[in-house]
Amino acid sequence: SGLWGFADAKGKVFIEPQYENAKSFSGHMAAVCMDGKWGFVNTDGKLVIDYQYADAGYFNTNGVCFVSVIEGSYFPITLRFPQK
């Protein structure tokens, strides 16, 4: 169908194909594209950062990912987790 989804190493689909484009998981989140905008889903397929970016990269080990709202101009976003 030309749509992207996610499967585990054994080929079992855990997020059905539904995205125009997608990038691999990093930091338990993956960048996915719908209607020309990028957002992020978690491993359950829940949208956790809304579709708002022109482009999105991968989260590094420090929880930082570079995103763009204007083609060619990038800035970092950082994962923040609630304190327990």
PDB file as gemmi writes it, atoms N, CA and C in Angstrom:
CRYST1    1.000    1.000    1.000  90.00  90.00  90.00 P 1                      
ATOM      1  N   SER A   1       0.820  -1.211   0.000  1.00  0.00           N  
ATOM      2  CA  SER A   1       0.000   0.000   0.000  1.00  0.00           C  
ATOM      3  C   SER A   1       0.853   1.261   0.000  1.00  0.00           C  
ATOM      4  N   GLY A   2       2.173   1.115   0.159  1.00  0.00           N  
ATOM      5  CA  GLY A   2       3.041   2.278   0.205  1.00  0.00           C  
ATOM      6  C   GLY A   2       3.078   2.973   1.547  1.00  0.00           C  
ATOM      7  N   LEU A   3       2.368   2.436   2.533  1.00  0.00           N  
ATOM      8  CA  LEU A   3       2.356   3.037   3.871  1.00  0.00           C  
ATOM      9  C   LEU A   3       3.367   2.338   4.767  1.00  0.00           C  
ATOM     10  N   TRP A   4       3.811   3.050   5.782  1.00  0.00           N  
ATOM     11  CA  TRP A   4       4.805   2.552   6.724  1.00  0.00           C  
ATOM     12  C   TRP A   4       4.167   2.174   8.047  1.00  0.00           C  
ATOM     13  N   GLY A   5       4.698   1.134   8.666  1.00  0.00           N  
ATOM     14  CA  GLY A   5       4.331   0.693   9.994  1.00  0.00           C  
ATOM     15  C   GLY A   5       5.582   0.124  10.648  1.00  0.00           C  
ATOM     16  N   PHE A   6       5.401  -0.674  11.698  1.00  0.00           N  
ATOM     17  CA  PHE A   6       6.556  -1.212  12.417  1.00  0.00           C  
ATOM     18  C   PHE A   6       6.342  -2.683  12.739  1.00  0.00           C  
ATOM     19  N   ALA A   7       7.447  -3.452  12.623  1.00  0.00           N  
ATOM     20  CA  ALA A   7       7.440  -4.871  12.949  1.00  0.00           C  
ATOM     21  C   ALA A   7       8.661  -5.165  13.807  1.00  0.00           C  
ATOM     22  N   ASP A   8       8.578  -6.232  14.618  1.00  0.00           N  
ATOM     23  CA  ASP A   8       9.736  -6.614  15.429  1.00  0.00           C  
ATOM     24  C   ASP A   8      10.717  -7.422  14.580  1.00  0.00           C  
ATOM     25  N   ALA A   9      11.792  -7.883  15.196  1.00  0.00           N  
ATOM     26  CA  ALA A   9      12.844  -8.608  14.473  1.00  0.00           C  
ATOM     27  C   ALA A   9      12.346  -9.918  13.860  1.00  0.00           C  
ATOM     28  N   LYS A  10      11.262 -10.458  14.396  1.00  0.00           N  
ATOM     29  CA  LYS A  10      10.699 -11.706  13.859  1.00  0.00           C  
ATOM     30  C   LYS A  10       9.648 -11.450  12.785  1.00  0.00           C  
ATOM     31  N   GLY A  11       9.391 -10.177  12.492  1.00  0.00           N  
ATOM     32  CA  GLY A  11       8.427  -9.837  11.450  1.00  0.00           C  
ATOM     33  C   GLY A  11       7.002  -9.650  11.936  1.00  0.00           C  
ATOM     34  N   LYS A  12       6.793  -9.711  13.264  1.00  0.00           N  
ATOM     35  CA  LYS A  12       5.451  -9.509  13.811  1.00  0.00           C  
ATOM     36  C   LYS A  12       5.134  -8.012  13.844  1.00  0.00           C  
ATOM     37  N   VAL A  13       4.071  -7.631  13.175  1.00  0.00           N  
ATOM     38  CA  VAL A  13       3.675  -6.226  13.103  1.00  0.00           C  
ATOM     39  C   VAL A  13       3.138  -5.785  14.461  1.00  0.00           C  
ATOM     40  N   PHE A  14       3.684  -4.691  14.999  1.00  0.00           N  
ATOM     41  CA  PHE A  14       3.166  -4.152  16.265  1.00  0.00           C  
ATOM     42  C   PHE A  14       2.543  -2.775  16.098  1.00  0.00           C  
ATOM     43  N   ILE A  15       2.778  -2.123  14.960  1.00  0.00           N  
ATOM     44  CA  ILE A  15       2.055  -0.908  14.588  1.00  0.00           C  
ATOM     45  C   ILE A  15       1.724  -1.051  13.107  1.00  0.00           C  
ATOM     46  N   GLU A  16       0.456  -1.115  12.812  1.00  0.00           N  
ATOM     47  CA  GLU A  16       0.001  -1.339  11.437  1.00  0.00           C  
ATOM     48  C   GLU A  16       0.476  -0.228  10.498  1.00  0.00           C  
ATOM     49  N   PRO A  17       0.758  -0.556   9.237  1.00  0.00           N  
ATOM     50  CA  PRO A  17       1.122   0.468   8.259  1.00  0.00           C  
ATOM     51  C   PRO A  17       0.013   1.515   8.130  1.00  0.00           C  
ATOM     52  N   GLN A  18       0.385   2.777   8.353  1.00  0.00           N  
ATOM     53  CA  GLN A  18      -0.585   3.862   8.304  1.00  0.00           C  
ATOM     54  C   GLN A  18       0.064   5.219   8.049  1.00  0.00           C  
ATOM     55  N   TYR A  19       1.403   5.245   7.981  1.00  0.00           N  
ATOM     56  CA  TYR A  19       2.133   6.501   7.869  1.00  0.00           C  
ATOM     57  C   TYR A  19       2.699   6.684   6.463  1.00  0.00           C  
ATOM     58  N   GLU A  20       2.797   7.941   6.020  1.00  0.00           N  
ATOM     59  CA  GLU A  20       3.393   8.251   4.722  1.00  0.00           C  
ATOM     60  C   GLU A  20       4.879   7.926   4.712  1.00  0.00           C  
ATOM     61  N   ASN A  21       5.522   8.109   5.859  1.00  0.00           N  
ATOM     62  CA  ASN A  21       6.944   7.842   6.015  1.00  0.00           C  
ATOM     63  C   ASN A  21       7.196   7.593   7.492  1.00  0.00           C  
ATOM     64  N   ALA A  22       8.292   6.958   7.810  1.00  0.00           N  
ATOM     65  CA  ALA A  22       8.625   6.672   9.206  1.00  0.00           C  
ATOM     66  C   ALA A  22      10.114   6.453   9.338  1.00  0.00           C  
ATOM     67  N   LYS A  23      10.632   6.712  10.529  1.00  0.00           N  
ATOM     68  CA  LYS A  23      12.028   6.457  10.854  1.00  0.00           C  
ATOM     69  C   LYS A  23      12.078   5.453  11.994  1.00  0.00           C  
ATOM     70  N   SER A  24      13.213   4.814  12.159  1.00  0.00           N  
ATOM     71  CA  SER A  24      13.383   3.791  13.190  1.00  0.00           C  
ATOM     72  C   SER A  24      13.195   4.375  14.591  1.00  0.00           C  
ATOM     73  N   PHE A  25      12.877   3.487  15.527  1.00  0.00           N  
ATOM     74  CA  PHE A  25      12.734   3.904  16.919  1.00  0.00           C  
ATOM     75  C   PHE A  25      14.086   4.287  17.508  1.00  0.00           C  
ATOM     76  N   SER A  26      14.070   5.340  18.294  1.00  0.00           N  
ATOM     77  CA  SER A  26      15.220   5.772  19.084  1.00  0.00           C  
ATOM     78  C   SER A  26      14.647   6.442  20.323  1.00  0.00           C  
ATOM     79  N   GLY A  27      15.177   6.097  21.479  1.00  0.00           N  
ATOM     80  CA  GLY A  27      14.626   6.656  22.711  1.00  0.00           C  
ATOM     81  C   GLY A  27      13.180   6.251  22.925  1.00  0.00           C  
ATOM     82  N   HIS A  28      12.801   5.066  22.470  1.00  0.00           N  
ATOM     83  CA  HIS A  28      11.448   4.515  22.590  1.00  0.00           C  
ATOM     84  C   HIS A  28      10.410   5.318  21.814  1.00  0.00           C  
ATOM     85  N   MET A  29      10.890   6.134  20.861  1.00  0.00           N  
ATOM     86  CA  MET A  29       9.969   6.907  20.022  1.00  0.00           C  
ATOM     87  C   MET A  29      10.460   6.854  18.584  1.00  0.00           C  
ATOM     88  N   ALA A  30       9.516   6.971  17.665  1.00  0.00           N  
ATOM     89  CA  ALA A  30       9.855   6.987  16.251  1.00  0.00           C  
ATOM     90  C   ALA A  30       9.186   8.177  15.585  1.00  0.00           C  
ATOM     91  N   ALA A  31       9.915   8.830  14.696  1.00  0.00           N  
ATOM     92  CA  ALA A  31       9.338   9.911  13.900  1.00  0.00           C  
ATOM     93  C   ALA A  31       8.480   9.298  12.807  1.00  0.00           C  
ATOM     94  N   VAL A  32       7.265   9.823  12.652  1.00  0.00           N  
ATOM     95  CA  VAL A  32       6.340   9.354  11.622  1.00  0.00           C  
ATOM     96  C   VAL A  32       5.735  10.562  10.913  1.00  0.00           C  
ATOM     97  N   CYS A  33       5.410  10.373   9.647  1.00  0.00           N  
ATOM     98  CA  CYS A  33       4.912  11.474   8.836  1.00  0.00           C  
ATOM     99  C   CYS A  33       3.485  11.200   8.366  1.00  0.00           C  
ATOM    100  N   MET A  34       2.617  12.201   8.545  1.00  0.00           N  
ATOM    101  CA  MET A  34       1.233  12.163   8.062  1.00  0.00           C  
ATOM    102  C   MET A  34       0.921  13.531   7.466  1.00  0.00           C  
ATOM    103  N   ASP A  35       0.294  13.530   6.301  1.00  0.00           N  
ATOM    104  CA  ASP A  35      -0.080  14.784   5.629  1.00  0.00           C  
ATOM    105  C   ASP A  35       1.092  15.750   5.500  1.00  0.00           C  
ATOM    106  N   GLY A  36       2.295  15.204   5.264  1.00  0.00           N  
ATOM    107  CA  GLY A  36       3.474  16.026   5.043  1.00  0.00           C  
ATOM    108  C   GLY A  36       4.132  16.587   6.287  1.00  0.00           C  
ATOM    109  N   LYS A  37       3.624  16.256   7.467  1.00  0.00           N  
ATOM    110  CA  LYS A  37       4.192  16.747   8.732  1.00  0.00           C  
ATOM    111  C   LYS A  37       4.676  15.569   9.568  1.00  0.00           C  
ATOM    112  N   TRP A  38       5.760  15.793  10.307  1.00  0.00           N  
ATOM    113  CA  TRP A  38       6.338  14.766  11.162  1.00  0.00           C  
ATOM    114  C   TRP A  38       5.931  14.965  12.618  1.00  0.00           C  
ATOM    115  N   GLY A  39       5.691  13.849  13.290  1.00  0.00           N  
ATOM    116  CA  GLY A  39       5.432  13.800  14.721  1.00  0.00           C  
ATOM    117  C   GLY A  39       6.117  12.560  15.268  1.00  0.00           C  
ATOM    118  N   PHE A  40       5.818  12.180  16.499  1.00  0.00           N  
ATOM    119  CA  PHE A  40       6.469  11.028  17.111  1.00  0.00           C  
ATOM    120  C   PHE A  40       5.446  10.116  17.782  1.00  0.00           C  
ATOM    121  N   VAL A  41       5.646   8.803  17.618  1.00  0.00           N  
ATOM    122  CA  VAL A  41       4.822   7.798  18.286  1.00  0.00           C  
ATOM    123  C   VAL A  41       5.696   6.996  19.239  1.00  0.00           C  
ATOM    124  N   ASN A  42       5.045   6.424  20.263  1.00  0.00           N  
ATOM    125  CA  ASN A  42       5.778   5.519  21.151  1.00  0.00           C  
ATOM    126  C   ASN A  42       5.617   4.092  20.631  1.00  0.00           C  
ATOM    127  N   THR A  43       6.179   3.130  21.337  1.00  0.00           N  
ATOM    128  CA  THR A  43       6.151   1.735  20.868  1.00  0.00           C  
ATOM    129  C   THR A  43       4.759   1.123  20.897  1.00  0.00           C  
ATOM    130  N   ASP A  44       3.801   1.791  21.540  1.00  0.00           N  
ATOM    131  CA  ASP A  44       2.401   1.343  21.518  1.00  0.00           C  
ATOM    132  C   ASP A  44       1.649   1.943  20.334  1.00  0.00           C  
ATOM    133  N   GLY A  45       2.315   2.802  19.576  1.00  0.00           N  
ATOM    134  CA  GLY A  45       1.672   3.446  18.434  1.00  0.00           C  
ATOM    135  C   GLY A  45       0.907   4.702  18.797  1.00  0.00           C  
ATOM    136  N   LYS A  46       1.026   5.142  20.046  1.00  0.00           N  
ATOM    137  CA  LYS A  46       0.339   6.357  20.493  1.00  0.00           C  
ATOM    138  C   LYS A  46       1.128   7.585  20.054  1.00  0.00           C  
ATOM    139  N   LEU A  47       0.448   8.548  19.459  1.00  0.00           N  
ATOM    140  CA  LEU A  47       1.077   9.798  19.067  1.00  0.00           C  
ATOM    141  C   LEU A  47       1.425  10.577  20.330  1.00  0.00           C  
ATOM    142  N   VAL A  48       2.718  10.821  20.568  1.00  0.00           N  
ATOM    143  CA  VAL A  48       3.142  11.503  21.790  1.00  0.00           C  
ATOM    144  C   VAL A  48       3.655  12.921  21.519  1.00  0.00           C  
ATOM    145  N   ILE A  49       4.049  13.210  20.303  1.00  0.00           N  
ATOM    146  CA  ILE A  49       4.386  14.570  19.879  1.00  0.00           C  
ATOM    147  C   ILE A  49       3.653  14.795  18.563  1.00  0.00           C  
ATOM    148  N   ASP A  50       2.781  15.778  18.541  1.00  0.00           N  
ATOM    149  CA  ASP A  50       1.888  16.019  17.411  1.00  0.00           C  
ATOM    150  C   ASP A  50       2.640  16.252  16.103  1.00  0.00           C  
ATOM    151  N   TYR A  51       1.944  16.008  14.997  1.00  0.00           N  
ATOM    152  CA  TYR A  51       2.478  16.269  13.660  1.00  0.00           C  
ATOM    153  C   TYR A  51       2.607  17.776  13.476  1.00  0.00           C  
ATOM    154  N   GLN A  52       3.864  18.257  13.501  1.00  0.00           N  
ATOM    155  CA  GLN A  52       4.076  19.697  13.419  1.00  0.00           C  
ATOM    156  C   GLN A  52       5.382  20.079  12.749  1.00  0.00           C  
ATOM    157  N   TYR A  53       6.211  19.101  12.424  1.00  0.00           N  
ATOM    158  CA  TYR A  53       7.541  19.398  11.912  1.00  0.00           C  
ATOM    159  C   TYR A  53       7.670  19.122  10.414  1.00  0.00           C  
ATOM    160  N   ALA A  54       8.512  19.933   9.742  1.00  0.00           N  
ATOM    161  CA  ALA A  54       8.822  19.717   8.328  1.00  0.00           C  
ATOM    162  C   ALA A  54       9.753  18.519   8.171  1.00  0.00           C  
ATOM    163  N   ASP A  55      10.562  18.247   9.207  1.00  0.00           N  
ATOM    164  CA  ASP A  55      11.476  17.104   9.220  1.00  0.00           C  
ATOM    165  C   ASP A  55      11.805  16.783  10.668  1.00  0.00           C  
ATOM    166  N   ALA A  56      12.206  15.556  10.907  1.00  0.00           N  
ATOM    167  CA  ALA A  56      12.575  15.122  12.256  1.00  0.00           C  
ATOM    168  C   ALA A  56      13.653  14.061  12.150  1.00  0.00           C  
ATOM    169  N   GLY A  57      14.550  14.067  13.138  1.00  0.00           N  
ATOM    170  CA  GLY A  57      15.639  13.100  13.152  1.00  0.00           C  
ATOM    171  C   GLY A  57      15.387  11.992  14.158  1.00  0.00           C  
ATOM    172  N   TYR A  58      16.456  11.593  14.821  1.00  0.00           N  
ATOM    173  CA  TYR A  58      16.430  10.504  15.790  1.00  0.00           C  
ATOM    174  C   TYR A  58      16.861  11.035  17.153  1.00  0.00           C  
ATOM    175  N   PHE A  59      16.296  10.485  18.221  1.00  0.00           N  
ATOM    176  CA  PHE A  59      16.718  10.844  19.570  1.00  0.00           C  
ATOM    177  C   PHE A  59      18.051  10.171  19.878  1.00  0.00           C  
ATOM    178  N   ASN A  60      18.977  10.939  20.459  1.00  0.00           N  
ATOM    179  CA  ASN A  60      20.258  10.358  20.853  1.00  0.00           C  
ATOM    180  C   ASN A  60      20.151   9.831  22.288  1.00  0.00           C  
ATOM    181  N   THR A  61      21.257   9.340  22.819  1.00  0.00           N  
ATOM    182  CA  THR A  61      21.237   8.745  24.160  1.00  0.00           C  
ATOM    183  C   THR A  61      20.970   9.768  25.254  1.00  0.00           C  
ATOM    184  N   ASN A  62      21.107  11.054  24.957  1.00  0.00           N  
ATOM    185  CA  ASN A  62      20.788  12.117  25.912  1.00  0.00           C  
ATOM    186  C   ASN A  62      19.347  12.591  25.779  1.00  0.00           C  
ATOM    187  N   GLY A  63      18.551  11.957  24.906  1.00  0.00           N  
ATOM    188  CA  GLY A  63      17.154  12.341  24.733  1.00  0.00           C  
ATOM    189  C   GLY A  63      16.957  13.571  23.869  1.00  0.00           C  
ATOM    190  N   VAL A  64      17.932  13.899  23.029  1.00  0.00           N  
ATOM    191  CA  VAL A  64      17.854  15.072  22.165  1.00  0.00           C  
ATOM    192  C   VAL A  64      17.633  14.634  20.723  1.00  0.00           C  
ATOM    193  N   CYS A  65      16.735  15.338  20.038  1.00  0.00           N  
ATOM    194  CA  CYS A  65      16.439  15.081  18.627  1.00  0.00           C  
ATOM    195  C   CYS A  65      16.362  16.428  17.912  1.00  0.00           C  
ATOM    196  N   PHE A  66      16.913  16.483  16.707  1.00  0.00           N  
ATOM    197  CA  PHE A  66      16.820  17.713  15.921  1.00  0.00           C  
ATOM    198  C   PHE A  66      15.618  17.643  14.998  1.00  0.00           C  
ATOM    199  N   VAL A  67      14.828  18.717  15.006  1.00  0.00           N  
ATOM    200  CA  VAL A  67      13.617  18.819  14.190  1.00  0.00           C  
ATOM    201  C   VAL A  67      13.634  20.139  13.436  1.00  0.00           C  
ATOM    202  N   SER A  68      12.773  20.236  12.451  1.00  0.00           N  
ATOM    203  CA  SER A  68      12.696  21.441  11.630  1.00  0.00           C  
ATOM    204  C   SER A  68      11.243  21.844  11.442  1.00  0.00           C  
ATOM    205  N   VAL A  69      10.958  23.134  11.589  1.00  0.00           N  
ATOM    206  CA  VAL A  69       9.630  23.646  11.251  1.00  0.00           C  
ATOM    207  C   VAL A  69       9.688  24.386   9.921  1.00  0.00           C  
ATOM    208  N   ILE A  70      10.910  24.806   9.553  1.00  0.00           N  
ATOM    209  CA  ILE A  70      11.165  25.448   8.265  1.00  0.00           C  
ATOM    210  C   ILE A  70      12.233  24.620   7.569  1.00  0.00           C  
ATOM    211  N   GLU A  71      11.966  24.194   6.358  1.00  0.00           N  
ATOM    212  CA  GLU A  71      12.902  23.362   5.605  1.00  0.00           C  
ATOM    213  C   GLU A  71      14.335  23.877   5.714  1.00  0.00           C  
ATOM    214  N   GLY A  72      15.242  23.008   6.193  1.00  0.00           N  
ATOM    215  CA  GLY A  72      16.659  23.336   6.266  1.00  0.00           C  
ATOM    216  C   GLY A  72      17.118  24.028   7.541  1.00  0.00           C  
ATOM    217  N   SER A  73      16.204  24.382   8.437  1.00  0.00           N  
ATOM    218  CA  SER A  73      16.559  25.042   9.682  1.00  0.00           C  
ATOM    219  C   SER A  73      16.151  24.133  10.846  1.00  0.00           C  
ATOM    220  N   TYR A  74      17.134  23.632  11.590  1.00  0.00           N  
ATOM    221  CA  TYR A  74      16.876  22.638  12.631  1.00  0.00           C  
ATOM    222  C   TYR A  74      17.150  23.194  14.027  1.00  0.00           C  
ATOM    223  N   PHE A  75      16.412  22.657  14.996  1.00  0.00           N  
ATOM    224  CA  PHE A  75      16.642  22.984  16.400  1.00  0.00           C  
ATOM    225  C   PHE A  75      16.400  21.730  17.227  1.00  0.00           C  
ATOM    226  N   PRO A  76      17.005  21.652  18.428  1.00  0.00           N  
ATOM    227  CA  PRO A  76      16.859  20.449  19.246  1.00  0.00           C  
ATOM    228  C   PRO A  76      15.589  20.469  20.096  1.00  0.00           C  
ATOM    229  N   ILE A  77      15.017  19.290  20.273  1.00  0.00           N  
ATOM    230  CA  ILE A  77      13.988  19.089  21.290  1.00  0.00           C  
ATOM    231  C   ILE A  77      14.543  18.027  22.235  1.00  0.00           C  
ATOM    232  N   THR A  78      14.128  18.053  23.489  1.00  0.00           N  
ATOM    233  CA  THR A  78      14.662  17.142  24.492  1.00  0.00           C  
ATOM    234  C   THR A  78      13.534  16.410  25.181  1.00  0.00           C  
ATOM    235  N   LEU A  79      13.696  15.092  25.335  1.00  0.00           N  
ATOM    236  CA  LEU A  79      12.724  14.302  26.084  1.00  0.00           C  
ATOM    237  C   LEU A  79      12.824  14.649  27.561  1.00  0.00           C  
ATOM    238  N   ARG A  80      11.691  14.855  28.168  1.00  0.00           N  
ATOM    239  CA  ARG A  80      11.647  15.119  29.612  1.00  0.00           C  
ATOM    240  C   ARG A  80      10.664  14.123  30.217  1.00  0.00           C  
ATOM    241  N   PHE A  81      11.068  13.495  31.298  1.00  0.00           N  
ATOM    242  CA  PHE A  81      10.232  12.505  31.949  1.00  0.00           C  
ATOM    243  C   PHE A  81       9.802  13.022  33.310  1.00  0.00           C  
ATOM    244  N   PRO A  82       8.581  12.728  33.736  1.00  0.00           N  
ATOM    245  CA  PRO A  82       8.112  13.181  35.041  1.00  0.00           C  
ATOM    246  C   PRO A  82       8.972  12.616  36.163  1.00  0.00           C  
ATOM    247  N   GLN A  83       9.159  13.422  37.195  1.00  0.00           N  
ATOM    248  CA  GLN A  83       9.898  12.962  38.368  1.00  0.00           C  
ATOM    249  C   GLN A  83       9.027  12.038  39.179  1.00  0.00           C  
ATOM    250  N   LYS A  84       9.621  10.993  39.732  1.00  0.00           N  
ATOM    251  CA  LYS A  84       8.869  10.027  40.550  1.00  0.00           C  
ATOM    252  C   LYS A  84       9.052  10.333  42.011  1.00  0.00           C  
TER     253      LYS A  84                                                      
END                                                                             
